[in-house]
Amino acid sequence: EEPERNVASFKPEVGPEKERRRTSIDTDLISYQRWFSDAEWESLLDFYKNTLRSGTLEFVRRHPRSQSQYGTFKFTSSPKIAAVSGGYYLVPISLRKMP
C-alpha cells in the first residue's frame, strides 16, 4: 500500500523543474497477490468484465489489508495469472482506493 504520487511536473527551457499538485484529493495504490481456484478465477473475470465493465467502474469492498473497513476501489490494471500451482492461480491485484 502506498500513496499515489499526486504531482504534475513541467520542465521549462530554463531553470528548475516546476511541480504542482495534480488534484486536491489524494488516493492510495494497493497491490497484493492471492491464490484463486479455477471457479474463483472465473468469478473474478466475470466480475471485472461484466459487473465493472472491464474495470471502468468502482466497487465497494473491505480493505484488503485491514479487513476492518469498507471502501471504494477501482482496478488500476486488469487481473492476470502470474503463476499456476496444483490447480490454483496466483493473481496479482492492483487497486486504487478512491476518496
C-alpha positions in Angstrom: 0.0 0.0 0.0 1.4 3.4 -0.9 0.2 6.9 -1.6 -0.2 7.7 -5.3 2.1 10.5 -6.5 -0.2 13.4 -6.9 2.2 15.8 -8.7 2.3 17.3 -12.2 5.7 18.5 -13.3 6.9 20.7 -16.1 10.5 21.2 -17.3 10.9 24.8 -18.7 13.6 25.5 -21.2 15.5 27.4 -18.5 15.5 26.9 -14.7 14.5 24.1 -12.4 11.6 21.8 -13.0 8.2 23.2 -11.8 5.8 21.0 -9.8 2.3 21.4 -8.6 -0.4 19.2 -7.0 -2.4 17.4 -9.7 -5.6 17.2 -7.7 -6.7 18.4 -4.2 -7.6 14.8 -3.2 -5.0 12.1 -2.6 -5.6 8.4 -3.4 -3.7 5.3 -2.3 -2.5 2.4 -4.5 -2.9 -1.1 -3.1 -1.2 -4.2 -4.6 -1.4 -7.7 -3.4 -1.4 -11.3 -4.6 -3.9 -14.0 -3.9 -4.3 -17.7 -4.9 -7.6 -18.4 -6.8 -9.2 -21.7 -7.6 -10.5 -22.2 -11.1 -14.0 -21.2 -10.1 -12.8 -18.2 -8.2 -10.7 -17.1 -11.2 -13.8 -17.4 -13.5 -15.9 -15.4 -10.9 -13.2 -12.6 -10.7 -13.1 -12.4 -14.5 -16.9 -12.2 -14.8 -16.9 -9.5 -12.1 -14.2 -7.5 -13.8 -15.5 -7.8 -17.4 -19.3 -7.6 -16.8 -20.1 -6.0 -13.4 -17.3 -3.5 -13.6 -17.4 -3.1 -17.4 -13.8 -4.1 -18.0 -12.6 -2.3 -14.9 -14.1 1.1 -15.7 -16.5 1.2 -12.7 -15.7 1.5 -8.9 -16.8 -1.1 -6.4 -17.1 -1.4 -2.6 -15.3 -4.0 -0.5 -13.4 -4.4 2.7 -9.9 -3.0 2.8 -7.6 -5.8 1.5 -5.0 -5.3 4.3 -7.0 -4.4 7.4 -10.3 -6.2 6.5 -11.9 -3.8 9.1 -13.4 -1.0 6.9 -15.3 -0.9 3.7 -14.0 1.4 1.0 -14.5 2.3 -2.7 -11.9 0.8 -5.0 -11.1 0.7 -8.7 -8.8 -1.7 -10.6 -5.6 0.0 -12.0 -4.9 -2.9 -14.3 -6.7 -6.0 -15.4 -6.2 -9.2 -13.4 -3.7 -11.6 -14.8 -2.4 -15.0 -13.8 1.2 -14.8 -12.6 1.7 -18.5 -11.7 -0.1 -21.8 -11.6 0.4 -24.5 -8.9 -1.8 -27.5 -8.3 -4.9 -26.2 -10.0 -4.6 -22.8 -8.3 -3.7 -19.5 -9.9 -1.6 -16.7 -8.3 -3.1 -13.4 -9.3 -1.6 -10.0 -8.6 -4.3 -7.4 -7.9 -3.7 -3.7 -8.2 -6.4 -1.3 -6.9 -6.8 2.4 -6.3 -8.6 3.4 -3.1 -10.9 6.2 -4.1 -11.6 9.1 -1.8 
